[in-house]
Amino acid sequence: VQLQAFGGGLVQPGGSLRLSCAASGGTFSGYSVAWFRQAPGKERGFVASINRAGPAAQYADSVSGRFTISRDNAKNTVYLQMNNLKPEDTAVYFCAARYGAYTTRSFQYSTWGQGTLVTVSS
């Protein structure tokens, strides 16, 4: 499966954005999908993941209650709804997929999309 992430942009603090991760090839419903992010000068970190059929999901503590991950297997797409964005959410966001159960560990994801930049600034 190949992934393409999009939907990033510039948003003011307190605003919202929805990222999308579109998949092509393979049987998408067999893949768990996660979002990771990397801020300038920092390591890539886990944001959220969703199991193959959804809606079971995991979130990093820093985004729990503000971000929601969801998926539409009919559209081969996973979404990350980001609300109440903070400047510290500024990063390049990547989606990743693995065949099997979801996990928070980046090294367990075999397929990665290109990143999409989210900038939270006034």
DRENRO-253682 format. One record per residue (C-alpha): z, x, y. Coordinates in steps of 0.25 Angstrom, whole numbers, padded with zeros to 4 digits, always signed. Example, Ala and Ser with C-alpha at 12.3 -4.5 7.8 and 13.67 -1.06 7.14 Angstrom:
// DRENRO-253682
+0031+0049-0018 +0029+0055-0004 
// end
This chain:
// DRENRO-253682
+0000+0000+0000 -0003+0005+0014 +0006+0001+0026 +0003-0001+0041 +0014-0003+0051 +0012-0009+0065 +0018-0017+0076 +0026-0006+0083 +0026-0005+0098 +0035-0004+0110 +0046-0014+0112 +0058-0016+0121 +0072-0015+0116 +0076-0028+0110 +0062-0032+0107 +0055-0035+0094 +0043-0029+0086 +0038-0032+0072 +0032-0021+0064 +0022-0024+0052 +0019-0016+0040 +0006-0020+0034 +0002-0016+0020 -0011-0015+0013 -0014-0011-0002 -0005-0013-0013 +0004-0025-0017 +0013-0026-0004 +0023-0035-0010 +0027-0024-0020 +0031-0015-0009 +0044-0014-0001 +0042-0010+0014 +0051-0003+0024 +0050+0001+0038 +0055+0014+0043 +0055+0020+0057 +0055+0034+0063 +0060+0036+0077 +0056+0049+0085 +0064+0061+0080 +0070+0053+0068 +0068+0051+0054 +0061+0039+0048 +0071+0028+0045 +0072+0015+0037 +0071+0002+0045 +0069-0009+0035 +0063-0012+0021 +0059-0025+0014 +0057-0027-0001 +0044-0030-0008 +0045-0046-0007 +0055-0046+0005 +0064-0051+0011 +0074-0041+0006 +0075-0030+0017 +0083-0018+0021 +0086-0013+0035 +0091-0001+0042 +0104-0004+0049 +0098-0001+0063 +0088-0012+0062 +0095-0022+0053 +0096-0036+0061 +0085-0032+0070 +0073-0029+0061 +0067-0037+0050 +0058-0033+0039 +0049-0043+0032 +0036-0044+0024 +0025-0053+0021 +0019-0049+0008 +0007-0058+0010 +0003-0050+0022 +0007-0037+0017 +0016-0034+0029 +0030-0030+0032 +0036-0033+0045 +0048-0027+0053 +0053-0036+0064 +0061-0028+0074 +0070-0035+0084 +0079-0031+0094 +0073-0017+0095 +0080-0005+0100 +0075+0008+0106 +0081+0015+0093 +0071+0007+0085 +0059+0015+0091 +0052+0022+0080 +0039+0022+0072 +0041+0012+0061 +0035+0014+0047 +0033+0004+0036 +0034+0009+0021 +0032+0003+0008 +0036+0006-0006 +0033-0001-0020 +0046-0007-0024 +0060-0011-0018 +0063-0008-0004 +0071+0004+0001 +0076+0011+0014 +0071+0024+0010 +0059+0029+0016 +0055+0039+0005 +0054+0027-0005 +0043+0021+0003 +0029+0026-0002 +0020+0020+0008 +0021+0021+0023 +0013+0015+0035 +0011+0021+0048 +0022+0019+0058 +0022+0010+0070 +0030+0014+0083 +0041+0005+0088 +0046+0009+0102 +0058+0001+0108 +0059+0004+0122 +0061-0003+0136 
// end
